[in-house]
Amino acid sequence: MNDTGGANEAAETGVLTTSQQWRGYLGRYDERYLKNVASDQELADLLEESELEVLEEEGRLERWLGGEPASEEAVVAAEERLGVRFPPSLRGFLLASDGWPRVSGWVDLVYPCGRISWMRDSDAGASLIPLYGEDADNDDFAQLFRRSVEVAGGEDVWLLDPTDVGPDGEWAAYLFTPKYGELDEFTSFSALFHDGYEDMD
């Protein structure tokens, strides 16, 4: 497993744990995404012509492109379904935006409450766990996949490990890249999310 320096990133931004912190951060994430990552077609689909002009001229757009906040009841229902209590940074995120469709890199969607699942029960897990379980050299990967919660997916996958909890209540977080068989570790969901922000330079 590779350490991508998630601890340093978390130290720079702080672990985001409240919905208010996440709303402010996701607003900045939106701005950066629209300026540096979104294709012309995506911008045309997301924004009105007047908003496109503002973005081009001022480089700043006051518009929320995330989802509606999850209710506390919805977060608790997801926790009860999985039999865990989510770490503070994931809870804060969901209470700010129940899912996130625009992520830098090869993740299509940070899941809303209703789609968060054990990786062993997901489509990705159904293919990756048997594949990695065939080889004893990859057993660490297979074991992690079996015990982790999958919180985002696409070509790559985001995982949280509820058996590896820090003193702040945060779970170890992972970016898994199936194409290369690479697993990058972060100190929290917040640090993992911020890795995509840093990649948008």
N, C-alpha and C positions, 0 to 999 in steps of 0.2 A: 504494500500500500504506500502511496506517495503522499507526503505532506506538502500542500501547496502554499503554506504560509497563512492559512486561515486565521491563526491566532493573532498574527500581526494586523490583519485586516480588521478583525473584531476590535482590537485595541484602538485602531484609528477611528472607527465609527461608533464604538460602543455597541453592546448587544441591544437590539431594539426589542422591547418587551411590551410596550403599550400600544394601543390602537392609534393614539395621537402621534407617537414617534413614527410609527409605520406610515401613517397618512402623509406626513411631511416628507419622509424618505421616498415613498413611492411617487410622490409628485415630482421630486427631482429625478427619479429613475425614468419616469415618463418623458420628461424634457430631454434627457440625455439619449434615450432610446429613439425618440422621434428625430433628433438632430443627427445622430451618428449611425443608426442601425436600420431604421425602417426604410423599405424600398419606396420609390416614387408611387407605385401602385398602392401600397399599403397606406401611405399618407393620404392619397386621394380617397381611399375607402374610409379612413378614420376621421378625416377632417373636412370641414366646409372650406370653400375657396378663400373666404375672408380669414379663416384661421391659418391656412397655409401661408398666406401673405404675412401675417403677424409672425409666424414661426421663421420665415425666411428673413424678414426685416429686423426683428428684435431678438430672435433666437430663444424666445420664451413664450410659453403658452399656458394660460391659466385654465386648464381643463383636466378633469379627472377621467382617465381612460381605464381605470381598474373596475373591478366588480363592486357590487353593493356589499357592505359589511355583513358578515355572518352574525346572527344573533347568538347570545351566550347559550341559549337553549340548543341551537344547531351545533355549536362546538361541543357542548356536553353530550349530545346525542351521538356524535361521531366518536368521542372518547369512550362512551359506554359500549358502542358497537365493537370497538377494537379492544376494550378492556384495559385502557391506559389513560393517563392524564397527559396531554400534550405538553411539551416544554414551553416555557414562557414566550420565547420569540415566535414560535409557530402560532400560539394562541393569539398573541398580539396582532400578528399578520392577518389571521382569519377574521378577527374582529374589526380590522381596517378594510379588508378586501377579501371576499370569499372566492379566492382563486385569482390567477393573474395570467393573462394570455400572451403578454409580450415580454419574453425573456431573452436576454442575449445568449448566444450560443445555440446549442442543438436541443434545447428543451422547449417544447411547444406550449406547455401549460403547467403552471403550479396549480395543483388541484384544489377545488373547493372542498368543503367539509365532506360532502356526500361521496366524493371519489377517492379520498384518502383510504388506503388499504394496506394490509400486510403484503409485502412483496410476494410472499409465497402464494397469495390468492390472486395476484394480478396477471395480466397477459405477459408482461415482461418476465415475471418470475416463472411462469409456466414454461418458458423456453430457456431461460438462463440457468435456473437451479439444476435441472437435469444435465445441461451441458457442462456446467462447472463441477457438478457432483461426480462426473465420470472419472475425473483425474484427481488422485490424492494430492497432487501438487497445488491444486486449486481449491482445496477443501475450505481454506479460510474465507474465500469468496462465497462459496456455497452456503457456509454457515451464517455469514453476515446477511446474505439475501434472505435466508429462512427466518431470521429474527428481526428484520428491519421493516419499518413502515415506509411505504413508497409515497412520496408527497408531490412528485412532479415527474413528467415523462415527455417523451418525444423520441428522437434518435438516441438521446442520452437520458439518464434517470437520476433523480435525487432521492436519497435514502436517509432516514434517521434511525439510529440504533438506541432503543429504549433501555438496553442493558449497559450502556456506557454513558453515565450521567455525571456531569461536572458539579462542582460545589454550588454553582448558580442555578442548578436544575436543568441546564441545557443538555441535550443529547448530542453525541457525536454525529456529525452529518457527512454525507458522502456524495460526490459526483461520480457516477459510473459511466464510462464511455465504452459501450460494447464493441464498437468498431475496432478499438485498439486494445481492449481488455484492460483499461487503466482505471484505477480507483483512487480518487483524490479525497483526502480527509480534511474536515473543517471542525472547528470547535462548537459550532451551533448552526441552526437553520439560518439565523441572521447573517453569519459570516459566509455561508454558502451562497445566499442570495446576493450578498455584496460582491462576491467574486465576479458575477456577471456584470455588475455595475462597473467594476474596474476594467473589464475587458472591452468596454465601449469607447475607449479612447480613439 
